[in-house]
Amino acid sequence: MRTVQGTDKDGNKIEMNIDELFFRPAVYGIVFRDKEVLMFNQNFGYTLPGGGVDIGETLEEALVREMKEETGYSVKIINIVEVKTNFFKLPGSNKNCQTIRMFFLCKIISNEILEIKLEKTEIAFNSKPEWVNLDNLDKIKIGDTDEIISIIKKSLN
């Protein structure tokens, strides 16, 4: 049996059988306001808003949809910042995922906040959008890979 090393929602390393991996391309948005970044606060820590790309969706369509669903903001994509491969256990399920994660710098195009439409797992994890001061990034619990902080900082350049 071939395995890869991944992580669970708490960042613990776990072995995953490659024959049981679920492939999930995903997109994430990085949005700044003054000296703050828009993040998604969940029970297990902060991450960037975004999620899986649905079959038949472009990357741009997926990111605009995810940002609207999770934060209520309409955004425009400025540019791609980073692409990463990750192996993780999908929170709220027993699915082990291999993902290609694409991080995009975005700009809010409407300050009107639309209805937030979270998925069942996001509701279960008390997920909510929150503006985080950039000076506090190293002080908050990241519920994702620690690479998130370096990706946010890279997008500032």
Short mmCIF file of the C-alpha atoms (twelve columns), coordinates in Angstrom:
data_MODEL
# 
_entry.id   MODEL 
# 
loop_
_atom_site.group_PDB 
_atom_site.id 
_atom_site.type_symbol 
_atom_site.label_atom_id 
_atom_site.label_alt_id 
_atom_site.label_comp_id 
_atom_site.label_asym_id 
_atom_site.label_seq_id 
_atom_site.Cartn_x 
_atom_site.Cartn_y 
_atom_site.Cartn_z 
_atom_site.pdbx_PDB_model_num 
ATOM 1   C CA . MET A 1   0.000   0.000  0.000   1 
ATOM 2   C CA . ARG A 2   1.397   3.425  -1.002  1 
ATOM 3   C CA . THR A 3   0.780   6.296  1.384   1 
ATOM 4   C CA . VAL A 4   1.380   10.011 1.647   1 
ATOM 5   C CA . GLN A 5   1.668   12.136 4.733   1 
ATOM 6   C CA . GLY A 6   -1.100  14.642 5.335   1 
ATOM 7   C CA . THR A 7   -2.649  16.522 8.240   1 
ATOM 8   C CA . ASP A 8   -5.900  16.558 10.152  1 
ATOM 9   C CA . LYS A 9   -7.784  19.760 11.083  1 
ATOM 10  C CA . ASP A 10  -5.519  20.250 14.123  1 
ATOM 11  C CA . GLY A 11  -2.332  20.029 12.076  1 
ATOM 12  C CA . ASN A 12  -1.416  16.523 13.300  1 
ATOM 13  C CA . LYS A 13  0.454   14.406 10.756  1 
ATOM 14  C CA . ILE A 14  -1.457  11.386 9.457   1 
ATOM 15  C CA . GLU A 15  -0.692  8.673  6.891   1 
ATOM 16  C CA . MET A 16  -3.123  8.419  3.976   1 
ATOM 17  C CA . ASN A 17  -3.617  5.558  1.549   1 
ATOM 18  C CA . ILE A 18  -3.291  7.070  -1.952  1 
ATOM 19  C CA . ASP A 19  -5.954  4.702  -3.303  1 
ATOM 20  C CA . GLU A 20  -8.505  6.374  -1.012  1 
ATOM 21  C CA . LEU A 21  -7.658  10.007 -1.801  1 
ATOM 22  C CA . PHE A 22  -10.370 12.362 -3.038  1 
ATOM 23  C CA . PHE A 23  -9.067  14.993 -5.496  1 
ATOM 24  C CA . ARG A 24  -10.259 18.490 -4.665  1 
ATOM 25  C CA . PRO A 25  -8.951  21.565 -6.516  1 
ATOM 26  C CA . ALA A 26  -9.607  24.652 -4.386  1 
ATOM 27  C CA . VAL A 27  -9.372  28.433 -4.622  1 
ATOM 28  C CA . TYR A 28  -8.818  30.991 -1.854  1 
ATOM 29  C CA . GLY A 29  -9.099  34.763 -1.763  1 
ATOM 30  C CA . ILE A 30  -6.778  37.244 -0.077  1 
ATOM 31  C CA . VAL A 31  -8.475  40.594 0.525   1 
ATOM 32  C CA . PHE A 32  -6.955  43.575 2.336   1 
ATOM 33  C CA . ARG A 33  -8.611  46.575 3.959   1 
ATOM 34  C CA . ASP A 34  -6.267  49.147 5.471   1 
ATOM 35  C CA . LYS A 35  -3.942  47.042 7.652   1 
ATOM 36  C CA . GLU A 36  -6.290  44.056 7.846   1 
ATOM 37  C CA . VAL A 37  -6.825  40.826 5.927   1 
ATOM 38  C CA . LEU A 38  -10.177 39.077 5.559   1 
ATOM 39  C CA . MET A 39  -10.023 35.619 7.132   1 
ATOM 40  C CA . PHE A 40  -12.412 32.808 7.968   1 
ATOM 41  C CA . ASN A 41  -12.498 32.040 11.701  1 
ATOM 42  C CA . GLN A 42  -13.423 28.454 12.593  1 
ATOM 43  C CA . ASN A 43  -13.339 26.447 15.829  1 
ATOM 44  C CA . PHE A 44  -9.923  25.083 14.892  1 
ATOM 45  C CA . GLY A 45  -8.410  28.410 13.825  1 
ATOM 46  C CA . TYR A 46  -8.203  30.990 11.062  1 
ATOM 47  C CA . THR A 47  -7.886  30.328 7.359   1 
ATOM 48  C CA . LEU A 48  -8.558  32.215 4.147   1 
ATOM 49  C CA . PRO A 49  -12.052 32.217 2.664   1 
ATOM 50  C CA . GLY A 50  -12.496 29.912 -0.289  1 
ATOM 51  C CA . GLY A 51  -13.134 26.295 -1.136  1 
ATOM 52  C CA . GLY A 52  -13.573 23.610 -3.738  1 
ATOM 53  C CA . VAL A 53  -14.023 24.184 -7.448  1 
ATOM 54  C CA . ASP A 54  -17.218 22.546 -8.708  1 
ATOM 55  C CA . ILE A 55  -17.268 20.513 -11.932 1 
ATOM 56  C CA . GLY A 56  -17.937 22.852 -14.857 1 
ATOM 57  C CA . GLU A 57  -16.789 25.979 -12.980 1 
ATOM 58  C CA . THR A 58  -13.826 28.124 -13.929 1 
ATOM 59  C CA . LEU A 59  -11.367 29.038 -11.172 1 
ATOM 60  C CA . GLU A 60  -12.617 32.620 -11.301 1 
ATOM 61  C CA . GLU A 61  -16.286 31.588 -11.022 1 
ATOM 62  C CA . ALA A 62  -15.485 29.301 -8.093  1 
ATOM 63  C CA . LEU A 63  -13.592 31.982 -6.184  1 
ATOM 64  C CA . VAL A 64  -16.220 34.673 -6.737  1 
ATOM 65  C CA . ARG A 65  -18.912 32.191 -5.573  1 
ATOM 66  C CA . GLU A 66  -16.954 31.015 -2.516  1 
ATOM 67  C CA . MET A 67  -16.109 34.564 -1.418  1 
ATOM 68  C CA . LYS A 68  -19.752 35.616 -1.751  1 
ATOM 69  C CA . GLU A 69  -21.004 32.507 0.108   1 
ATOM 70  C CA . GLU A 70  -18.489 32.715 2.969   1 
ATOM 71  C CA . THR A 71  -18.008 36.460 3.441   1 
ATOM 72  C CA . GLY A 72  -20.951 38.125 1.696   1 
ATOM 73  C CA . TYR A 73  -18.582 40.281 -0.399  1 
ATOM 74  C CA . SER A 74  -18.457 40.505 -4.185  1 
ATOM 75  C CA . VAL A 75  -14.839 40.430 -5.327  1 
ATOM 76  C CA . LYS A 76  -12.729 40.863 -8.419  1 
ATOM 77  C CA . ILE A 77  -9.569  38.781 -8.878  1 
ATOM 78  C CA . ILE A 78  -6.392  40.857 -9.249  1 
ATOM 79  C CA . ASN A 79  -3.768  38.125 -9.710  1 
ATOM 80  C CA . ILE A 80  -2.633  34.698 -8.567  1 
ATOM 81  C CA . VAL A 81  -0.235  34.704 -5.611  1 
ATOM 82  C CA . GLU A 82  0.628   31.043 -4.978  1 
ATOM 83  C CA . VAL A 83  -0.201  27.454 -5.940  1 
ATOM 84  C CA . LYS A 84  0.329   24.647 -3.413  1 
ATOM 85  C CA . THR A 85  -0.349  20.926 -3.168  1 
ATOM 86  C CA . ASN A 86  -1.731  19.678 0.122   1 
ATOM 87  C CA . PHE A 87  -2.942  16.391 1.605   1 
ATOM 88  C CA . PHE A 88  -5.468  16.666 4.436   1 
ATOM 89  C CA . LYS A 89  -8.474  15.113 6.105   1 
ATOM 90  C CA . LEU A 90  -11.517 17.151 5.106   1 
ATOM 91  C CA . PRO A 91  -12.965 18.635 8.332   1 
ATOM 92  C CA . GLY A 92  -16.357 17.188 9.211   1 
ATOM 93  C CA . SER A 93  -15.856 14.047 7.125   1 
ATOM 94  C CA . ASN A 94  -13.659 10.992 6.832   1 
ATOM 95  C CA . LYS A 95  -12.467 11.967 3.365   1 
ATOM 96  C CA . ASN A 96  -8.744  12.198 2.806   1 
ATOM 97  C CA . CYS A 97  -8.034  14.817 0.161   1 
ATOM 98  C CA . GLN A 98  -5.300  15.687 -2.243  1 
ATOM 99  C CA . THR A 99  -5.750  19.277 -3.282  1 
ATOM 100 C CA . ILE A 100 -4.174  21.823 -5.527  1 
ATOM 101 C CA . ARG A 101 -4.780  25.090 -3.696  1 
ATOM 102 C CA . MET A 102 -4.683  28.327 -5.655  1 
ATOM 103 C CA . PHE A 103 -4.443  31.616 -3.754  1 
ATOM 104 C CA . PHE A 104 -5.593  34.826 -5.440  1 
ATOM 105 C CA . LEU A 105 -5.275  38.469 -4.443  1 
ATOM 106 C CA . CYS A 106 -8.762  39.974 -4.690  1 
ATOM 107 C CA . LYS A 107 -10.426 43.346 -4.385  1 
ATOM 108 C CA . ILE A 108 -13.883 43.980 -2.947  1 
ATOM 109 C CA . ILE A 109 -16.044 45.497 -5.684  1 
ATOM 110 C CA . SER A 110 -19.126 46.066 -3.538  1 
ATOM 111 C CA . ASN A 111 -19.098 47.062 0.121   1 
ATOM 112 C CA . GLU A 112 -22.663 45.829 0.390   1 
ATOM 113 C CA . ILE A 113 -22.507 42.530 2.272   1 
ATOM 114 C CA . LEU A 114 -24.798 39.951 0.708   1 
ATOM 115 C CA . GLU A 115 -26.320 36.957 2.504   1 
ATOM 116 C CA . ILE A 116 -23.679 34.542 3.783   1 
ATOM 117 C CA . LYS A 117 -24.497 30.933 2.802   1 
ATOM 118 C CA . LEU A 118 -22.325 28.490 4.738   1 
ATOM 119 C CA . GLU A 119 -22.210 24.722 4.226   1 
ATOM 120 C CA . LYS A 120 -23.228 22.359 7.061   1 
ATOM 121 C CA . THR A 121 -19.623 21.715 8.099   1 
ATOM 122 C CA . GLU A 122 -18.859 25.443 8.114   1 
ATOM 123 C CA . ILE A 123 -21.870 26.044 10.356  1 
ATOM 124 C CA . ALA A 124 -20.785 23.183 12.645  1 
ATOM 125 C CA . PHE A 125 -17.341 24.787 13.037  1 
ATOM 126 C CA . ASN A 126 -18.849 28.210 13.900  1 
ATOM 127 C CA . SER A 127 -17.267 29.659 10.783  1 
ATOM 128 C CA . LYS A 128 -17.466 33.399 10.303  1 
ATOM 129 C CA . PRO A 129 -15.621 36.026 8.287   1 
ATOM 130 C CA . GLU A 130 -13.444 38.379 10.289  1 
ATOM 131 C CA . TRP A 131 -11.017 41.206 9.528   1 
ATOM 132 C CA . VAL A 132 -7.656  40.393 11.162  1 
ATOM 133 C CA . ASN A 133 -5.024  43.051 11.804  1 
ATOM 134 C CA . LEU A 134 -1.836  42.142 9.917   1 
ATOM 135 C CA . ASP A 135 0.206   42.790 13.074  1 
ATOM 136 C CA . ASN A 136 -1.717  39.956 14.788  1 
ATOM 137 C CA . LEU A 137 -1.097  37.242 12.184  1 
ATOM 138 C CA . ASP A 138 1.726   35.672 14.187  1 
ATOM 139 C CA . LYS A 139 -0.418  35.717 17.358  1 
ATOM 140 C CA . ILE A 140 -3.579  33.961 16.159  1 
ATOM 141 C CA . LYS A 141 -4.183  30.239 15.794  1 
ATOM 142 C CA . ILE A 142 -4.033  29.229 12.145  1 
ATOM 143 C CA . GLY A 143 -6.434  26.370 11.427  1 
ATOM 144 C CA . ASP A 144 -4.746  25.583 8.194   1 
ATOM 145 C CA . THR A 145 -1.151  25.139 7.203   1 
ATOM 146 C CA . ASP A 146 1.276   27.717 8.582   1 
ATOM 147 C CA . GLU A 147 2.034   28.542 4.937   1 
ATOM 148 C CA . ILE A 148 -1.089  30.716 5.006   1 
ATOM 149 C CA . ILE A 149 0.784   33.480 6.854   1 
ATOM 150 C CA . SER A 150 3.663   33.502 4.371   1 
ATOM 151 C CA . ILE A 151 1.205   33.487 1.436   1 
ATOM 152 C CA . ILE A 152 -0.639  36.497 2.921   1 
ATOM 153 C CA . LYS A 153 2.664   38.323 3.442   1 
ATOM 154 C CA . LYS A 154 3.815   37.443 -0.099  1 
ATOM 155 C CA . SER A 155 0.620   38.984 -1.520  1 
ATOM 156 C CA . LEU A 156 1.501   42.309 0.126   1 
ATOM 157 C CA . ASN A 157 4.478   42.751 -2.234  1 
# 
